[in-house]
Amino acid sequence: MAAMFSAERVKKDRYNGVQLKLRKEECTATPTADFERALDDFLQTCRARGVRGVWLQVPIQGAKYVECTVRRKFVYHHARPNYLMCTLWLPEGPNRLPEASHHQIGVGGMCLNHDGTKILVIQEKTGCVSCLMFLSFRTCKSANATLSRT
């Protein structure tokens, strides 16, 4: 069970967070009680090392583990057809992890004004380029609030 959370499986990010993808095979073979013990040990290690955010990708085969992650204060970040991404903010205070994106914008060009407070996005309405997305980025509620049509 410790192999699920082994150091070589954990990816560190530049914000002092960690990411871990559970494997389908180990989810079907590992009893929930063993997973819970391994998760508790992993979180204790994270706290001792000053990790701020934990991203845990649970494949659909690991659905039985979701309840125990939620009991440990993990929250749902986003879901795809074959996995659920759960996050946990470890420090005291408000969760500083980014929200999940809720839509995608395809644009043909993009520019910012001199102080970076306004953004202009250009999308071709007709022609062969209109069906291609030159640049695609995801937005969340906080980013969406700052975008406006110019």
Secondary structure, 3 states (H helix, E strand, C coil): CHHHHCHHHCEECCCCEEEEECCHHHHHHCCHHHHHHHHHHHHHHHHHCCCCEEEEEEEHHHHHHHHHHHHCCCEEEEEECCEEEEEEECCCCCCCCCCCCCEEEEECEEEECCCCCCEEEECCCCCHHHHCCCEEEEECHHHHHHCCCC
